[in-house]
Structure formats: structure tokens, C-alpha cells
Amino acid sequence: MCYLVRLLPSPTPSERDPNDAREGGAGRWAHGLREAVPYVGLGTGLAFTVLAGLGAGLWLDGRLGTEPWFLVLGGSLGVGAALLHFFRTVSGPSKRQASRKR
């Protein structure tokens, strides 16, 4: 497959995109990747937060003998913390971009 790349004509310097990363600019790919990085681990973070709350509630129920109460409380706190993290992550870039424009 790499021999096919040599057969394809390469663009002349006037046809090249000035924002292309191969030409030393930031490039659209790098810019898109920079914008997507905060969202990459979002699902894992949400799941871990909810499971940590449920695990802590289950552990407390086992230690104190209050069967479903701390499990429900821990799950609720885990979901609340996960939603807070989600909304801060999603609304964060727009706030950062607005402060950069000032």
C-alpha cells in the first residue's frame, strides 16, 4: 500500500492548506483532537463515579446493618456527582472560549 502513496500526485505549494499540520501549523486534526480530549474519558468517569457511590453505600450497609439505606444514598450521591462532573465538562469549553476572546 505504501507504494500507492508515491504514485499519487502531491499538491503544489500553492495548493497546500496553510493550516495543515505537516506544514508546521496547528492543523485541523490537532485542533479537533484538542477540542475532543475532555470528552474522551467522560463515560468512564461517569460510570466510575456512580459505581464508587454504590460501592461505598454497600460497604456502609454491611458494616452498620442498615441494608438498603446507604446503598440508595450512595447511589444517589454518585449519580449527583456524576451529573455535576458531566455538566461542568460539557459547559467548560464554551466558558473557556468566551474568556479567551475577551
BELDA-V631032 format. One line per field, one symbol per residue. phi: phi as a letter, one per 30 degrees, with the letter a starting at -180 (. if undefined). A space follows every 10 residues. Layout:
phi = ???
This chain:
phi = .ddddddddc ddedddddcd ddcjddiddd ddddddedcd cddddddddd dddddddddd dddcicecdd dddddddddd dddddddddd dddddddddd dd
